[in-house]
Amino acid sequence: MAKASVKKDNFLVKYFEETRAELRKVSWPSRQEALKLTLIVVAFTISMAALLGIIDYFFARLFGLIVR
């Protein structure tokens, strides 16, 4: 009796094939939309960094007054 050979795909190859198939389904933003959203994220990040810096400065000053 001859055995039927079943070729198993390499799990890594299968993973990349499935990943590629899923990426084809993605609805990608336009260049303008991506730029606009990037600017929003950068502006929000800078504003939060400034706010946290100000809060940190005041807490450091307050702690300095308490410890002194």
CHARMM internal coordinates of N, CA and C (Angstrom, degrees):
IC EDIT
DIST 1 N 1 CA 1.4366
DIST 1 CA 1 C 1.5247
ANGL 1 N 1 CA 1 C 109.99
DIST 1 C 2 N 1.2834
ANGL 1 CA 1 C 2 N 115.12
DIHE 1 N 1 CA 1 C 2 N 131.61
DIST 2 N 2 CA 1.4591
ANGL 1 C 2 N 2 CA 119.89
DIHE 1 CA 1 C 2 N 2 CA 179.13
DIST 2 CA 2 C 1.5171
ANGL 2 N 2 CA 2 C 108.93
DIHE 1 C 2 N 2 CA 2 C -91.32
DIST 2 C 3 N 1.3129
ANGL 2 CA 2 C 3 N 114.45
DIHE 2 N 2 CA 2 C 3 N 137.81
DIST 3 N 3 CA 1.4652
ANGL 2 C 3 N 3 CA 119.26
DIHE 2 CA 2 C 3 N 3 CA 178.60
DIST 3 CA 3 C 1.5240
ANGL 3 N 3 CA 3 C 108.95
DIHE 2 C 3 N 3 CA 3 C -87.15
DIST 3 C 4 N 1.2973
ANGL 3 CA 3 C 4 N 114.92
DIHE 3 N 3 CA 3 C 4 N 135.40
DIST 4 N 4 CA 1.4620
ANGL 3 C 4 N 4 CA 119.65
DIHE 3 CA 3 C 4 N 4 CA 176.63
DIST 4 CA 4 C 1.5237
ANGL 4 N 4 CA 4 C 107.74
DIHE 3 C 4 N 4 CA 4 C -79.88
DIST 4 C 5 N 1.3048
ANGL 4 CA 4 C 5 N 115.86
DIHE 4 N 4 CA 4 C 5 N 123.43
DIST 5 N 5 CA 1.4595
ANGL 4 C 5 N 5 CA 117.74
DIHE 4 CA 4 C 5 N 5 CA -178.60
DIST 5 CA 5 C 1.5230
ANGL 5 N 5 CA 5 C 108.98
DIHE 4 C 5 N 5 CA 5 C -88.00
DIST 5 C 6 N 1.3067
ANGL 5 CA 5 C 6 N 114.32
DIHE 5 N 5 CA 5 C 6 N 127.97
DIST 6 N 6 CA 1.4594
ANGL 5 C 6 N 6 CA 121.19
DIHE 5 CA 5 C 6 N 6 CA 178.42
DIST 6 CA 6 C 1.5187
ANGL 6 N 6 CA 6 C 106.56
DIHE 5 C 6 N 6 CA 6 C -108.55
DIST 6 C 7 N 1.3176
ANGL 6 CA 6 C 7 N 115.09
DIHE 6 N 6 CA 6 C 7 N 117.68
DIST 7 N 7 CA 1.4618
ANGL 6 C 7 N 7 CA 119.33
DIHE 6 CA 6 C 7 N 7 CA -178.94
DIST 7 CA 7 C 1.5253
ANGL 7 N 7 CA 7 C 109.04
DIHE 6 C 7 N 7 CA 7 C -82.26
DIST 7 C 8 N 1.3199
ANGL 7 CA 7 C 8 N 114.75
DIHE 7 N 7 CA 7 C 8 N 122.29
DIST 8 N 8 CA 1.4583
ANGL 7 C 8 N 8 CA 119.77
DIHE 7 CA 7 C 8 N 8 CA 175.94
DIST 8 CA 8 C 1.5191
ANGL 8 N 8 CA 8 C 108.22
DIHE 7 C 8 N 8 CA 8 C -91.89
DIST 8 C 9 N 1.3305
ANGL 8 CA 8 C 9 N 115.47
DIHE 8 N 8 CA 8 C 9 N 133.19
DIST 9 N 9 CA 1.4540
ANGL 8 C 9 N 9 CA 119.55
DIHE 8 CA 8 C 9 N 9 CA 175.67
DIST 9 CA 9 C 1.5209
ANGL 9 N 9 CA 9 C 109.18
DIHE 8 C 9 N 9 CA 9 C -70.91
DIST 9 C 10 N 1.2812
ANGL 9 CA 9 C 10 N 114.80
DIHE 9 N 9 CA 9 C 10 N 144.39
DIST 10 N 10 CA 1.4503
ANGL 9 C 10 N 10 CA 120.79
DIHE 9 CA 9 C 10 N 10 CA 174.20
DIST 10 CA 10 C 1.5301
ANGL 10 N 10 CA 10 C 107.41
DIHE 9 C 10 N 10 CA 10 C -60.66
DIST 10 C 11 N 1.3434
ANGL 10 CA 10 C 11 N 117.84
DIHE 10 N 10 CA 10 C 11 N 134.94
DIST 11 N 11 CA 1.4609
ANGL 10 C 11 N 11 CA 120.02
DIHE 10 CA 10 C 11 N 11 CA -176.44
DIST 11 CA 11 C 1.5143
ANGL 11 N 11 CA 11 C 111.97
DIHE 10 C 11 N 11 CA 11 C -61.97
DIST 11 C 12 N 1.3253
ANGL 11 CA 11 C 12 N 117.12
DIHE 11 N 11 CA 11 C 12 N -31.09
DIST 12 N 12 CA 1.4544
ANGL 11 C 12 N 12 CA 120.80
DIHE 11 CA 11 C 12 N 12 CA 179.88
DIST 12 CA 12 C 1.5329
ANGL 12 N 12 CA 12 C 110.78
DIHE 11 C 12 N 12 CA 12 C -70.68
DIST 12 C 13 N 1.3144
ANGL 12 CA 12 C 13 N 116.62
DIHE 12 N 12 CA 12 C 13 N -41.60
DIST 13 N 13 CA 1.4631
ANGL 12 C 13 N 13 CA 121.04
DIHE 12 CA 12 C 13 N 13 CA 177.66
DIST 13 CA 13 C 1.5188
ANGL 13 N 13 CA 13 C 109.68
DIHE 12 C 13 N 13 CA 13 C -64.56
DIST 13 C 14 N 1.3217
ANGL 13 CA 13 C 14 N 116.98
DIHE 13 N 13 CA 13 C 14 N -43.41
DIST 14 N 14 CA 1.4652
ANGL 13 C 14 N 14 CA 121.22
DIHE 13 CA 13 C 14 N 14 CA 179.15
DIST 14 CA 14 C 1.5337
ANGL 14 N 14 CA 14 C 110.59
DIHE 13 C 14 N 14 CA 14 C -61.93
DIST 14 C 15 N 1.3274
ANGL 14 CA 14 C 15 N 116.35
DIHE 14 N 14 CA 14 C 15 N -41.84
DIST 15 N 15 CA 1.4593
ANGL 14 C 15 N 15 CA 120.82
DIHE 14 CA 14 C 15 N 15 CA 179.12
DIST 15 CA 15 C 1.5248
ANGL 15 N 15 CA 15 C 111.17
DIHE 14 C 15 N 15 CA 15 C -59.20
DIST 15 C 16 N 1.3330
ANGL 15 CA 15 C 16 N 116.59
DIHE 15 N 15 CA 15 C 16 N -48.11
DIST 16 N 16 CA 1.4622
ANGL 15 C 16 N 16 CA 119.95
DIHE 15 CA 15 C 16 N 16 CA -178.73
DIST 16 CA 16 C 1.5239
ANGL 16 N 16 CA 16 C 112.09
DIHE 15 C 16 N 16 CA 16 C -67.49
DIST 16 C 17 N 1.3201
ANGL 16 CA 16 C 17 N 118.19
DIHE 16 N 16 CA 16 C 17 N -35.00
DIST 17 N 17 CA 1.4645
ANGL 16 C 17 N 17 CA 120.61
DIHE 16 CA 16 C 17 N 17 CA 176.90
DIST 17 CA 17 C 1.5229
ANGL 17 N 17 CA 17 C 110.87
DIHE 16 C 17 N 17 CA 17 C -65.01
DIST 17 C 18 N 1.3268
ANGL 17 CA 17 C 18 N 116.36
DIHE 17 N 17 CA 17 C 18 N -43.26
DIST 18 N 18 CA 1.4617
ANGL 17 C 18 N 18 CA 120.18
DIHE 17 CA 17 C 18 N 18 CA 179.03
DIST 18 CA 18 C 1.5268
ANGL 18 N 18 CA 18 C 111.10
DIHE 17 C 18 N 18 CA 18 C -67.80
DIST 18 C 19 N 1.3174
ANGL 18 CA 18 C 19 N 116.96
DIHE 18 N 18 CA 18 C 19 N -38.03
DIST 19 N 19 CA 1.4603
ANGL 18 C 19 N 19 CA 120.74
DIHE 18 CA 18 C 19 N 19 CA 177.90
DIST 19 CA 19 C 1.5236
ANGL 19 N 19 CA 19 C 110.72
DIHE 18 C 19 N 19 CA 19 C -63.18
DIST 19 C 20 N 1.3194
ANGL 19 CA 19 C 20 N 116.02
DIHE 19 N 19 CA 19 C 20 N -44.04
DIST 20 N 20 CA 1.4629
ANGL 19 C 20 N 20 CA 120.62
DIHE 19 CA 19 C 20 N 20 CA 179.06
DIST 20 CA 20 C 1.5272
ANGL 20 N 20 CA 20 C 110.67
DIHE 19 C 20 N 20 CA 20 C -62.34
DIST 20 C 21 N 1.3287
ANGL 20 CA 20 C 21 N 116.75
DIHE 20 N 20 CA 20 C 21 N -40.90
DIST 21 N 21 CA 1.4663
ANGL 20 C 21 N 21 CA 120.42
DIHE 20 CA 20 C 21 N 21 CA 178.71
DIST 21 CA 21 C 1.5269
ANGL 21 N 21 CA 21 C 110.96
DIHE 20 C 21 N 21 CA 21 C -63.21
DIST 21 C 22 N 1.3223
ANGL 21 CA 21 C 22 N 117.00
DIHE 21 N 21 CA 21 C 22 N -40.29
DIST 22 N 22 CA 1.4654
ANGL 21 C 22 N 22 CA 120.11
DIHE 21 CA 21 C 22 N 22 CA 179.54
DIST 22 CA 22 C 1.5272
ANGL 22 N 22 CA 22 C 111.27
DIHE 21 C 22 N 22 CA 22 C -68.66
DIST 22 C 23 N 1.3285
ANGL 22 CA 22 C 23 N 116.82
DIHE 22 N 22 CA 22 C 23 N -37.97
DIST 23 N 23 CA 1.4670
ANGL 22 C 23 N 23 CA 119.51
DIHE 22 CA 22 C 23 N 23 CA 179.73
DIST 23 CA 23 C 1.5236
ANGL 23 N 23 CA 23 C 111.94
DIHE 22 C 23 N 23 CA 23 C -65.97
DIST 23 C 24 N 1.3127
ANGL 23 CA 23 C 24 N 116.99
DIHE 23 N 23 CA 23 C 24 N -26.64
DIST 24 N 24 CA 1.4675
ANGL 23 C 24 N 24 CA 119.68
DIHE 23 CA 23 C 24 N 24 CA 177.14
DIST 24 CA 24 C 1.5228
ANGL 24 N 24 CA 24 C 111.45
DIHE 23 C 24 N 24 CA 24 C -69.46
DIST 24 C 25 N 1.3262
ANGL 24 CA 24 C 25 N 117.25
DIHE 24 N 24 CA 24 C 25 N -23.71
DIST 25 N 25 CA 1.4623
ANGL 24 C 25 N 25 CA 121.85
DIHE 24 CA 24 C 25 N 25 CA -178.80
DIST 25 CA 25 C 1.5267
ANGL 25 N 25 CA 25 C 112.51
DIHE 24 C 25 N 25 CA 25 C -82.97
DIST 25 C 26 N 1.3367
ANGL 25 CA 25 C 26 N 116.90
DIHE 25 N 25 CA 25 C 26 N -13.84
DIST 26 N 26 CA 1.4638
ANGL 25 C 26 N 26 CA 121.43
DIHE 25 CA 25 C 26 N 26 CA -174.98
DIST 26 CA 26 C 1.5208
ANGL 26 N 26 CA 26 C 110.81
DIHE 25 C 26 N 26 CA 26 C -69.70
DIST 26 C 27 N 1.3142
ANGL 26 CA 26 C 27 N 115.10
DIHE 26 N 26 CA 26 C 27 N 139.10
DIST 27 N 27 CA 1.4574
ANGL 26 C 27 N 27 CA 121.14
DIHE 26 CA 26 C 27 N 27 CA 174.68
DIST 27 CA 27 C 1.5286
ANGL 27 N 27 CA 27 C 107.08
DIHE 26 C 27 N 27 CA 27 C -92.00
DIST 27 C 28 N 1.3312
ANGL 27 CA 27 C 28 N 117.26
DIHE 27 N 27 CA 27 C 28 N 99.85
DIST 28 N 28 CA 1.4539
ANGL 27 C 28 N 28 CA 121.83
DIHE 27 CA 27 C 28 N 28 CA -175.48
DIST 28 CA 28 C 1.5269
ANGL 28 N 28 CA 28 C 110.54
DIHE 27 C 28 N 28 CA 28 C -80.00
DIST 28 C 29 N 1.3536
ANGL 28 CA 28 C 29 N 117.99
DIHE 28 N 28 CA 28 C 29 N 142.77
DIST 29 N 29 CA 1.4676
ANGL 28 C 29 N 29 CA 120.35
DIHE 28 CA 28 C 29 N 29 CA 178.03
DIST 29 CA 29 C 1.5287
ANGL 29 N 29 CA 29 C 110.51
DIHE 28 C 29 N 29 CA 29 C -72.61
DIST 29 C 30 N 1.3183
ANGL 29 CA 29 C 30 N 114.18
DIHE 29 N 29 CA 29 C 30 N 157.21
DIST 30 N 30 CA 1.4639
ANGL 29 C 30 N 30 CA 118.61
DIHE 29 CA 29 C 30 N 30 CA 176.32
DIST 30 CA 30 C 1.5304
ANGL 30 N 30 CA 30 C 108.96
DIHE 29 C 30 N 30 CA 30 C -71.88
DIST 30 C 31 N 1.3142
ANGL 30 CA 30 C 31 N 115.90
DIHE 30 N 30 CA 30 C 31 N 168.80
DIST 31 N 31 CA 1.4736
ANGL 30 C 31 N 31 CA 120.12
DIHE 30 CA 30 C 31 N 31 CA -179.30
DIST 31 CA 31 C 1.5290
ANGL 31 N 31 CA 31 C 110.57
DIHE 30 C 31 N 31 CA 31 C -61.96
DIST 31 C 32 N 1.3285
ANGL 31 CA 31 C 32 N 117.14
DIHE 31 N 31 CA 31 C 32 N -43.02
DIST 32 N 32 CA 1.4664
ANGL 31 C 32 N 32 CA 121.25
DIHE 31 CA 31 C 32 N 32 CA -179.94
DIST 32 CA 32 C 1.5290
ANGL 32 N 32 CA 32 C 110.97
DIHE 31 C 32 N 32 CA 32 C -64.81
DIST 32 C 33 N 1.3194
ANGL 32 CA 32 C 33 N 115.83
DIHE 32 N 32 CA 32 C 33 N -41.91
DIST 33 N 33 CA 1.4571
ANGL 32 C 33 N 33 CA 120.63
DIHE 32 CA 32 C 33 N 33 CA 179.83
DIST 33 CA 33 C 1.5353
ANGL 33 N 33 CA 33 C 110.50
DIHE 32 C 33 N 33 CA 33 C -64.54
DIST 33 C 34 N 1.3127
ANGL 33 CA 33 C 34 N 117.54
DIHE 33 N 33 CA 33 C 34 N -42.30
DIST 34 N 34 CA 1.4586
ANGL 33 C 34 N 34 CA 121.56
DIHE 33 CA 33 C 34 N 34 CA 179.26
DIST 34 CA 34 C 1.5337
ANGL 34 N 34 CA 34 C 110.43
DIHE 33 C 34 N 34 CA 34 C -64.64
DIST 34 C 35 N 1.3192
ANGL 34 CA 34 C 35 N 117.55
DIHE 34 N 34 CA 34 C 35 N -41.34
DIST 35 N 35 CA 1.4622
ANGL 34 C 35 N 35 CA 121.53
DIHE 34 CA 34 C 35 N 35 CA 178.54
DIST 35 CA 35 C 1.5254
ANGL 35 N 35 CA 35 C 110.61
DIHE 34 C 35 N 35 CA 35 C -63.64
DIST 35 C 36 N 1.3249
ANGL 35 CA 35 C 36 N 116.45
DIHE 35 N 35 CA 35 C 36 N -44.49
DIST 36 N 36 CA 1.4629
ANGL 35 C 36 N 36 CA 121.23
DIHE 35 CA 35 C 36 N 36 CA -179.87
DIST 36 CA 36 C 1.5341
ANGL 36 N 36 CA 36 C 110.88
DIHE 35 C 36 N 36 CA 36 C -61.92
DIST 36 C 37 N 1.3197
ANGL 36 CA 36 C 37 N 116.82
DIHE 36 N 36 CA 36 C 37 N -45.98
DIST 37 N 37 CA 1.4604
ANGL 36 C 37 N 37 CA 120.28
DIHE 36 CA 36 C 37 N 37 CA -179.93
DIST 37 CA 37 C 1.5325
ANGL 37 N 37 CA 37 C 111.62
DIHE 36 C 37 N 37 CA 37 C -67.32
DIST 37 C 38 N 1.3188
ANGL 37 CA 37 C 38 N 117.00
DIHE 37 N 37 CA 37 C 38 N -35.16
DIST 38 N 38 CA 1.4636
ANGL 37 C 38 N 38 CA 120.83
DIHE 37 CA 37 C 38 N 38 CA 177.43
DIST 38 CA 38 C 1.5240
ANGL 38 N 38 CA 38 C 110.41
DIHE 37 C 38 N 38 CA 38 C -64.71
DIST 38 C 39 N 1.3165
ANGL 38 CA 38 C 39 N 117.31
DIHE 38 N 38 CA 38 C 39 N -43.30
DIST 39 N 39 CA 1.4667
ANGL 38 C 39 N 39 CA 121.00
DIHE 38 CA 38 C 39 N 39 CA 178.63
DIST 39 CA 39 C 1.5281
ANGL 39 N 39 CA 39 C 111.13
DIHE 38 C 39 N 39 CA 39 C -63.61
DIST 39 C 40 N 1.3179
ANGL 39 CA 39 C 40 N 117.31
DIHE 39 N 39 CA 39 C 40 N -36.88
DIST 40 N 40 CA 1.4634
ANGL 39 C 40 N 40 CA 120.76
DIHE 39 CA 39 C 40 N 40 CA 177.29
DIST 40 CA 40 C 1.5216
ANGL 40 N 40 CA 40 C 110.20
DIHE 39 C 40 N 40 CA 40 C -63.31
DIST 40 C 41 N 1.3184
ANGL 40 CA 40 C 41 N 116.63
DIHE 40 N 40 CA 40 C 41 N -44.79
DIST 41 N 41 CA 1.4635
ANGL 40 C 41 N 41 CA 120.75
DIHE 40 CA 40 C 41 N 41 CA -179.85
DIST 41 CA 41 C 1.5243
ANGL 41 N 41 CA 41 C 110.75
DIHE 40 C 41 N 41 CA 41 C -64.72
DIST 41 C 42 N 1.3227
ANGL 41 CA 41 C 42 N 117.92
DIHE 41 N 41 CA 41 C 42 N -43.36
DIST 42 N 42 CA 1.4664
ANGL 41 C 42 N 42 CA 121.17
DIHE 41 CA 41 C 42 N 42 CA -179.95
DIST 42 CA 42 C 1.5289
ANGL 42 N 42 CA 42 C 110.15
DIHE 41 C 42 N 42 CA 42 C -64.40
DIST 42 C 43 N 1.3268
ANGL 42 CA 42 C 43 N 118.00
DIHE 42 N 42 CA 42 C 43 N -43.94
DIST 43 N 43 CA 1.4636
ANGL 42 C 43 N 43 CA 121.47
DIHE 42 CA 42 C 43 N 43 CA 179.42
DIST 43 CA 43 C 1.5302
ANGL 43 N 43 CA 43 C 110.92
DIHE 42 C 43 N 43 CA 43 C -63.01
DIST 43 C 44 N 1.3109
ANGL 43 CA 43 C 44 N 117.04
DIHE 43 N 43 CA 43 C 44 N -42.49
DIST 44 N 44 CA 1.4614
ANGL 43 C 44 N 44 CA 120.84
DIHE 43 CA 43 C 44 N 44 CA 179.32
DIST 44 CA 44 C 1.5339
ANGL 44 N 44 CA 44 C 110.32
DIHE 43 C 44 N 44 CA 44 C -65.20
DIST 44 C 45 N 1.3183
ANGL 44 CA 44 C 45 N 117.08
DIHE 44 N 44 CA 44 C 45 N -41.52
DIST 45 N 45 CA 1.4581
ANGL 44 C 45 N 45 CA 121.33
DIHE 44 CA 44 C 45 N 45 CA -179.72
DIST 45 CA 45 C 1.5323
ANGL 45 N 45 CA 45 C 110.91
DIHE 44 C 45 N 45 CA 45 C -64.00
DIST 45 C 46 N 1.3195
ANGL 45 CA 45 C 46 N 116.85
DIHE 45 N 45 CA 45 C 46 N -43.94
DIST 46 N 46 CA 1.4673
ANGL 45 C 46 N 46 CA 120.66
DIHE 45 CA 45 C 46 N 46 CA 178.98
DIST 46 CA 46 C 1.5253
ANGL 46 N 46 CA 46 C 110.75
DIHE 45 C 46 N 46 CA 46 C -64.76
DIST 46 C 47 N 1.3334
ANGL 46 CA 46 C 47 N 117.14
DIHE 46 N 46 CA 46 C 47 N -42.85
DIST 47 N 47 CA 1.4633
ANGL 46 C 47 N 47 CA 119.62
DIHE 46 CA 46 C 47 N 47 CA -179.52
DIST 47 CA 47 C 1.5288
ANGL 47 N 47 CA 47 C 111.51
DIHE 46 C 47 N 47 CA 47 C -66.14
DIST 47 C 48 N 1.3196
ANGL 47 CA 47 C 48 N 117.72
DIHE 47 N 47 CA 47 C 48 N -39.31
DIST 48 N 48 CA 1.4678
ANGL 47 C 48 N 48 CA 120.20
DIHE 47 CA 47 C 48 N 48 CA 177.80
DIST 48 CA 48 C 1.5242
ANGL 48 N 48 CA 48 C 110.91
DIHE 47 C 48 N 48 CA 48 C -67.92
DIST 48 C 49 N 1.3314
ANGL 48 CA 48 C 49 N 117.67
DIHE 48 N 48 CA 48 C 49 N -37.96
DIST 49 N 49 CA 1.4657
ANGL 48 C 49 N 49 CA 120.85
DIHE 48 CA 48 C 49 N 49 CA 177.75
DIST 49 CA 49 C 1.5253
ANGL 49 N 49 CA 49 C 109.85
DIHE 48 C 49 N 49 CA 49 C -63.37
DIST 49 C 50 N 1.3249
ANGL 49 CA 49 C 50 N 117.30
DIHE 49 N 49 CA 49 C 50 N -42.22
DIST 50 N 50 CA 1.4649
ANGL 49 C 50 N 50 CA 121.01
DIHE 49 CA 49 C 50 N 50 CA 178.47
DIST 50 CA 50 C 1.5252
ANGL 50 N 50 CA 50 C 110.52
DIHE 49 C 50 N 50 CA 50 C -64.55
DIST 50 C 51 N 1.3185
ANGL 50 CA 50 C 51 N 117.42
DIHE 50 N 50 CA 50 C 51 N -45.08
DIST 51 N 51 CA 1.4611
ANGL 50 C 51 N 51 CA 121.34
DIHE 50 CA 50 C 51 N 51 CA 179.41
DIST 51 CA 51 C 1.5246
ANGL 51 N 51 CA 51 C 111.13
DIHE 50 C 51 N 51 CA 51 C -60.88
DIST 51 C 52 N 1.3235
ANGL 51 CA 51 C 52 N 117.17
DIHE 51 N 51 CA 51 C 52 N -47.37
DIST 52 N 52 CA 1.4629
ANGL 51 C 52 N 52 CA 120.19
DIHE 51 CA 51 C 52 N 52 CA 179.22
DIST 52 CA 52 C 1.5248
ANGL 52 N 52 CA 52 C 111.72
DIHE 51 C 52 N 52 CA 52 C -65.76
DIST 52 C 53 N 1.3301
ANGL 52 CA 52 C 53 N 117.28
DIHE 52 N 52 CA 52 C 53 N -34.21
DIST 53 N 53 CA 1.4544
ANGL 52 C 53 N 53 CA 120.57
DIHE 52 CA 52 C 53 N 53 CA 175.86
DIST 53 CA 53 C 1.5151
ANGL 53 N 53 CA 53 C 111.74
DIHE 52 C 53 N 53 CA 53 C -64.06
DIST 53 C 54 N 1.3270
ANGL 53 CA 53 C 54 N 117.01
DIHE 53 N 53 CA 53 C 54 N -42.59
DIST 54 N 54 CA 1.4636
ANGL 53 C 54 N 54 CA 121.45
DIHE 53 CA 53 C 54 N 54 CA 178.39
DIST 54 CA 54 C 1.5273
ANGL 54 N 54 CA 54 C 110.66
DIHE 53 C 54 N 54 CA 54 C -64.65
DIST 54 C 55 N 1.3248
ANGL 54 CA 54 C 55 N 116.23
DIHE 54 N 54 CA 54 C 55 N -45.17
DIST 55 N 55 CA 1.4692
ANGL 54 C 55 N 55 CA 120.20
DIHE 54 CA 54 C 55 N 55 CA 178.64
DIST 55 CA 55 C 1.5300
ANGL 55 N 55 CA 55 C 110.15
DIHE 54 C 55 N 55 CA 55 C -61.65
DIST 55 C 56 N 1.3197
ANGL 55 CA 55 C 56 N 117.06
DIHE 55 N 55 CA 55 C 56 N -42.96
DIST 56 N 56 CA 1.4632
ANGL 55 C 56 N 56 CA 121.16
DIHE 55 CA 55 C 56 N 56 CA 179.21
DIST 56 CA 56 C 1.5296
ANGL 56 N 56 CA 56 C 110.66
DIHE 55 C 56 N 56 CA 56 C -62.61
DIST 56 C 57 N 1.3112
ANGL 56 CA 56 C 57 N 117.06
DIHE 56 N 56 CA 56 C 57 N -41.44
DIST 57 N 57 CA 1.4645
ANGL 56 C 57 N 57 CA 121.22
DIHE 56 CA 56 C 57 N 57 CA 179.00
DIST 57 CA 57 C 1.5305
ANGL 57 N 57 CA 57 C 110.46
DIHE 56 C 57 N 57 CA 57 C -59.90
DIST 57 C 58 N 1.3467
ANGL 57 CA 57 C 58 N 116.93
DIHE 57 N 57 CA 57 C 58 N -46.90
DIST 58 N 58 CA 1.4586
ANGL 57 C 58 N 58 CA 119.89
DIHE 57 CA 57 C 58 N 58 CA -178.57
DIST 58 CA 58 C 1.5299
ANGL 58 N 58 CA 58 C 112.14
DIHE 57 C 58 N 58 CA 58 C -67.15
DIST 58 C 59 N 1.3280
ANGL 58 CA 58 C 59 N 117.33
DIHE 58 N 58 CA 58 C 59 N -38.33
DIST 59 N 59 CA 1.4607
ANGL 58 C 59 N 59 CA 119.26
DIHE 58 CA 58 C 59 N 59 CA 177.01
DIST 59 CA 59 C 1.5257
ANGL 59 N 59 CA 59 C 111.27
DIHE 58 C 59 N 59 CA 59 C -67.01
DIST 59 C 60 N 1.3214
ANGL 59 CA 59 C 60 N 117.40
DIHE 59 N 59 CA 59 C 60 N -36.66
DIST 60 N 60 CA 1.4584
ANGL 59 C 60 N 60 CA 120.58
DIHE 59 CA 59 C 60 N 60 CA 177.44
DIST 60 CA 60 C 1.5294
ANGL 60 N 60 CA 60 C 110.21
DIHE 59 C 60 N 60 CA 60 C -64.92
DIST 60 C 61 N 1.3278
ANGL 60 CA 60 C 61 N 117.37
DIHE 60 N 60 CA 60 C 61 N -42.72
DIST 61 N 61 CA 1.4634
ANGL 60 C 61 N 61 CA 120.91
DIHE 60 CA 60 C 61 N 61 CA 177.21
DIST 61 CA 61 C 1.5266
ANGL 61 N 61 CA 61 C 111.03
DIHE 60 C 61 N 61 CA 61 C -64.15
DIST 61 C 62 N 1.3277
ANGL 61 CA 61 C 62 N 116.76
DIHE 61 N 61 CA 61 C 62 N -43.25
DIST 62 N 62 CA 1.4649
ANGL 61 C 62 N 62 CA 121.17
DIHE 61 CA 61 C 62 N 62 CA 178.74
DIST 62 CA 62 C 1.5347
ANGL 62 N 62 CA 62 C 110.23
DIHE 61 C 62 N 62 CA 62 C -62.43
DIST 62 C 63 N 1.3130
ANGL 62 CA 62 C 63 N 116.71
DIHE 62 N 62 CA 62 C 63 N -44.77
DIST 63 N 63 CA 1.4597
ANGL 62 C 63 N 63 CA 120.45
DIHE 62 CA 62 C 63 N 63 CA 178.53
DIST 63 CA 63 C 1.5266
ANGL 63 N 63 CA 63 C 110.77
DIHE 62 C 63 N 63 CA 63 C -62.83
DIST 63 C 64 N 1.3282
ANGL 63 CA 63 C 64 N 116.34
DIHE 63 N 63 CA 63 C 64 N -38.90
DIST 64 N 64 CA 1.4704
ANGL 63 C 64 N 64 CA 120.92
DIHE 63 CA 63 C 64 N 64 CA 176.70
DIST 64 CA 64 C 1.5279
ANGL 64 N 64 CA 64 C 111.43
DIHE 63 C 64 N 64 CA 64 C -61.17
DIST 64 C 65 N 1.3284
ANGL 64 CA 64 C 65 N 118.00
DIHE 64 N 64 CA 64 C 65 N -39.74
DIST 65 N 65 CA 1.4558
ANGL 64 C 65 N 65 CA 121.29
DIHE 64 CA 64 C 65 N 65 CA 178.24
DIST 65 CA 65 C 1.5224
ANGL 65 N 65 CA 65 C 111.81
DIHE 64 C 65 N 65 CA 65 C -68.81
DIST 65 C 66 N 1.3134
ANGL 65 CA 65 C 66 N 116.70
DIHE 65 N 65 CA 65 C 66 N -36.72
DIST 66 N 66 CA 1.4725
ANGL 65 C 66 N 66 CA 120.99
DIHE 65 CA 65 C 66 N 66 CA -178.82
DIST 66 CA 66 C 1.5330
ANGL 66 N 66 CA 66 C 110.34
DIHE 65 C 66 N 66 CA 66 C -70.61
DIST 66 C 67 N 1.3100
ANGL 66 CA 66 C 67 N 117.13
DIHE 66 N 66 CA 66 C 67 N -43.16
DIST 67 N 67 CA 1.4623
ANGL 66 C 67 N 67 CA 121.72
DIHE 66 CA 66 C 67 N 67 CA -175.92
DIST 67 CA 67 C 1.5226
ANGL 67 N 67 CA 67 C 111.69
DIHE 66 C 67 N 67 CA 67 C -72.13
DIST 67 C 68 N 1.3072
ANGL 67 CA 67 C 68 N 116.40
DIHE 67 N 67 CA 67 C 68 N -35.16
DIST 68 N 68 CA 1.4525
ANGL 67 C 68 N 68 CA 121.59
DIHE 67 CA 67 C 68 N 68 CA -176.70
DIST 68 CA 68 C 1.4661
ANGL 68 N 68 CA 68 C 111.25
DIHE 67 C 68 N 68 CA 68 C -61.73
END
COOR INIT
IC SEED 1 N 1 CA 1 C
IC BUILD
